[in-house]
Amino acid sequence: MNEIPNENFPETKDSKPKAELYKKYPFLRVFIYEFSTILHYLIGGLALIIGYTFLMLGYLIGLIYIIFAFLQMYILMPLTVCPNCVYYRMEDSRCVSGLNKISRKLAKEGNPEDFPNRAEGIFCYNNIYMVVLFFPIVASIPALIFNFSIYLLITFLIVLGLLIFRFFVIFPKIACLHCNAKFTCPIGEKIGVRDK
């Protein structure tokens, strides 16, 4: 059974979440989350490469973006965010990204009270994560104006579609709704899944 009670928030008639909380996210949900994330980073980088070839900087900008995107997701998050998450401490658990398993190998257990700090300060992890998601979209707009091509337009639309999919499907329906960390996670509060 994947549903477990949340220790920090006792279930009451008014606060009991209606959605099942996953101790171990089903493989398909993890796959959708990871596949869309990796696709976003790779196609976002490709859009930058295509868009800025006219300045002879396309490969440099695109590769820097891809490297930074993967580092922030697969190194920075397991080192700074995951150790404070409830999934780090749950036996035989798997969060929607699966990064709690990597975090256990890379970092020492953190303080659960520090988990909401992922959204505190201008250089907090949440802001870095959002910059990585939005950067190829925003940076592609000038490239579309000065160096329009059908390939650039297609990559731009794919990355935009992946961003929309993340905000309207992945976060509210696939990931955050069923997350045991939603009661302390700032994202869970922002998208309103705590009471669902």
C-alpha positions in Angstrom: 0.0 0.0 0.0 1.4 3.4 -1.0 -0.6 5.6 1.2 0.9 6.6 4.6 -0.2 9.1 7.2 1.7 12.3 7.5 3.3 12.5 10.9 3.4 16.3 11.0 -0.2 16.9 10.1 -2.6 14.6 11.9 -5.6 13.6 9.9 -8.8 15.3 11.0 -12.2 15.6 9.4 -11.2 18.9 7.8 -7.5 18.3 7.0 -7.5 14.7 5.7 -6.3 14.8 2.1 -8.6 13.1 -0.4 -5.9 12.1 -2.8 -3.8 9.0 -2.1 -0.3 9.9 -0.8 2.4 7.8 -2.4 5.2 6.5 -0.3 6.7 5.0 -3.5 5.6 6.8 -6.6 4.5 4.4 -9.4 7.1 3.9 -12.1 5.0 5.5 -14.8 4.6 8.8 -12.8 8.4 8.9 -12.2 9.0 8.2 -15.9 6.6 11.0 -17.1 8.2 13.5 -14.6 11.8 12.6 -15.6 11.2 12.2 -19.3 9.5 15.6 -19.6 12.2 17.2 -17.5 15.1 15.8 -19.6 13.2 16.6 -22.8 12.7 20.2 -21.6 16.4 20.7 -20.9 17.6 19.0 -24.2 15.1 20.7 -26.5 15.6 24.0 -24.6 19.3 23.7 -25.2 18.7 22.8 -28.9 16.5 25.9 -29.3 19.3 28.1 -28.0 21.8 26.4 -30.3 19.6 27.0 -33.3 18.5 30.4 -32.3 22.0 31.9 -31.6 24.0 30.4 -34.4 23.9 33.8 -36.2 26.0 35.2 -33.3 28.4 32.2 -33.4 27.4 31.7 -29.8 24.6 29.1 -30.3 26.6 26.0 -29.2 28.2 27.8 -26.3 24.9 29.2 -24.9 23.0 25.9 -25.6 25.6 23.7 -24.0 26.1 25.9 -21.0 22.3 25.9 -20.5 22.1 22.1 -20.8 25.0 21.5 -18.4 23.6 24.0 -15.8 20.1 22.5 -16.1 21.3 19.0 -15.4 23.6 20.1 -12.6 20.9 22.0 -10.8 18.4 19.1 -11.1 20.6 16.1 -10.5 23.3 17.4 -8.3 22.1 20.6 -6.6 18.7 19.3 -5.7 19.9 16.0 -4.2 22.5 17.9 -2.2 20.5 20.8 -0.9 16.7 20.1 -1.1 16.3 16.3 -0.9 18.1 15.8 2.5 15.4 17.9 4.2 12.5 16.1 2.5 10.3 13.5 4.2 11.1 11.1 1.3 14.7 11.0 2.4 13.7 9.6 5.7 11.1 7.1 4.5 12.2 3.5 4.2 11.7 2.0 0.7 10.3 5.2 -0.7 10.6 6.9 -4.0 9.6 10.5 -4.7 8.2 11.6 -8.1 11.7 12.5 -9.3 13.3 9.5 -7.7 16.1 11.8 -6.5 15.6 10.9 -2.8 17.4 7.7 -3.7 20.4 9.6 -5.2 20.4 12.0 -2.3 20.8 9.2 0.2 24.0 8.3 -1.5 25.3 11.8 -1.9 24.3 13.7 1.2 23.7 13.4 4.9 20.2 13.6 6.3 19.0 17.2 6.8 16.5 19.0 8.9 12.9 18.6 7.9 12.2 22.1 9.3 14.5 23.5 6.6 12.6 22.0 3.7 10.4 25.1 3.2 13.7 27.1 2.8 13.9 25.8 -0.7 11.7 28.9 -1.6 13.4 31.4 0.7 15.7 34.1 -0.8 16.5 35.3 -4.3 19.0 32.5 -5.0 16.9 29.8 -3.5 16.5 26.4 -5.2 13.0 27.1 -6.4 14.0 30.3 -8.2 17.0 28.5 -9.8 14.6 25.7 -10.9 12.2 28.2 -12.4 14.9 30.1 -14.2 16.1 26.9 -15.8 12.6 26.1 -17.0 11.8 29.6 -18.4 15.2 30.6 -19.8 15.1 28.8 -23.1 11.6 30.2 -23.8 12.5 33.8 -22.9 15.9 33.6 -24.7 14.3 32.1 -27.8 12.0 35.1 -28.3 14.8 37.5 -29.5 16.3 34.7 -31.6 12.9 34.2 -33.3 12.9 37.9 -34.2 16.5 38.2 -35.4 17.1 34.7 -36.7 13.7 33.1 -37.5 13.6 29.6 -38.7 11.0 26.9 -38.7 13.2 24.7 -36.6 13.6 27.3 -34.0 9.9 27.9 -34.0 9.2 24.2 -33.5 11.7 23.8 -30.7 10.3 26.9 -29.0 6.8 25.6 -29.2 7.8 22.2 -27.9 9.6 23.7 -24.9 6.6 26.0 -24.3 4.3 23.0 -24.5 6.4 21.1 -22.0 6.4 24.1 -19.6 2.6 24.3 -19.8 2.3 20.5 -19.3 4.5 20.8 -16.2 2.4 23.5 -14.6 -1.1 22.2 -15.5 -0.6 18.4 -15.5 2.6 17.3 -13.8 2.6 19.5 -10.7 -1.1 19.5 -9.9 -2.1 16.0 -11.0 0.9 13.7 -11.3 3.4 14.9 -8.7 2.3 17.3 -6.0 -1.2 16.1 -5.5 0.1 12.7 -4.2 3.3 13.9 -2.5 3.8 13.4 1.2 5.9 16.6 1.3 3.0 18.7 0.1 2.1 19.8 3.6 5.4 21.6 4.1 6.5 22.2 0.5 6.0 25.8 -0.8 5.0 24.4 -4.2 2.2 22.4 -2.7 0.9 25.5 -1.0 1.2 27.7 -4.2 -0.7 25.3 -6.4 -3.3 24.5 -3.8 -3.0 20.7 -3.4 -2.6 20.6 0.4 -6.3 20.1 1.0 -7.0 17.9 -2.0 
